[in-house]
Amino acid sequence: MLALGAGILILLLAFAMPLMHMGGAVPASPGASQASAGDALPWQAKADADGGLAVFGFKLGRDTLATAKARFGDTLQPALVARLGEVGALEALMEPFSAGFVSGRLVLSFDVSAASLQRWRERAGKSEAMDGGVRRFDMTPDDRAEADGARIAGLSFVPGLQLSEADVRQRFGEPAETLTQADGVRVLLYPAIGMTAAVPASGKTRTALQYVAPREFDVRLRAPLAAVAAASAASAAN
C-alpha cells in the first residue's frame, strides 16, 4: 500500500496549531488542489457509525479513482506501481495538495484484487524506474477504464511542515498506542479515526499521516506495524 515515490507504507498526516514553533503555515501554490471545506484539515477526519471515514473531502471505501479524477482533473497522477517480487498497487499522487492552510503531498491507495493487478502488469507495454526501487507500469486503455471503478482504500498526507510528536499529540490527542521502529521512527496510532502518524527521529524525513476506514484499521495498519516492530525487536535481540 502506498509506494508512489514515498517508499514504504505506514506514514502520513499533518496539522497546525497556530503552528507554534513550526515557522507558520505553508501557503498553497496557485495550482494546488484544495480539500473541501467541511473536512479540509488533517485533524477533521470524521468516522461514521459503520466504521467508515470521511477525510480531505473523500469517503474511504466509497469514493473511487473516477471520483478523484473528476475532482483533480489531469493534475492527478494515477499509476500501477510495484517493487521487484511484489504484485504491486494502484495509487494516485496529488502534489501539491492543500489541506486547509497546510500544503503537502497526497497519495491515494485503492482496493484492487491481486488478480487484477497481476493482469494489468502482464499487459503493460513498458515500465519505468522510480525512487525507492519502485517501478511504474503503463496500463492499457481498457485497464485504465477498469481501474476508474477501484474504491479508495486509504490515503496518506505528508505535509510540507515538519511536525514533532508533541505537535501530533496536541492536535490529535493522546494516541491509543505508540510503536517505535528500529530506525527510531515513532508511530502514533489513532484507531478511532483510522489514522497513524509516523514521526521520524531526525529532520531528514517528514512526519507522515496515513488514514484508512476505522473498521479496517487493525488489518491495514496495526497488524503490519506490529509485524515490523516484532521483526525489529527480534533483530535487536540477536
GICOR-V374603 format. One record per backbone hydrogen bond with DSSP energy under -1.0 kcal/mol. CO is the residue of the C=O (numbers start at 1). NH is the residue of the N-H. If there is no record, write none. Layout:
BEGIN
co;nh
CO;NH
CO;NH
END
This chain:
BEGIN
co;nh
3;7
12;209
12;210
17;19
19;24
29;32
33;98
37;40
39;56
41;44
46;54
48;51
51;215
52;48
53;60
54;46
55;58
58;55
59;62
59;63
63;152
64;68
65;69
66;70
67;71
68;72
69;73
72;75
73;76
77;93
79;91
80;137
81;89
82;135
83;86
89;81
90;110
91;79
92;108
93;77
94;106
96;33
97;104
98;35
99;102
102;99
103;160
104;97
105;158
106;94
107;156
108;92
109;153
109;154
113;117
114;118
115;119
116;120
117;121
118;122
119;123
121;124
126;138
128;136
134;130
135;82
136;128
140;144
141;145
142;146
143;147
144;148
146;149
147;150
148;66
150;65
151;111
152;61
154;109
155;211
156;107
157;13
157;209
158;105
164;168
165;169
166;170
167;171
168;172
169;173
177;189
179;187
181;184
185;181
186;199
187;179
188;197
189;176
190;193
190;195
194;212
195;190
196;210
197;188
198;208
199;186
208;12
208;198
209;157
210;196
211;155
213;216
214;217
216;220
217;221
217;222
218;223
221;225
222;226
223;227
224;228
225;229
226;230
227;231
228;232
229;233
230;234
231;235
232;236
233;237
234;238
END
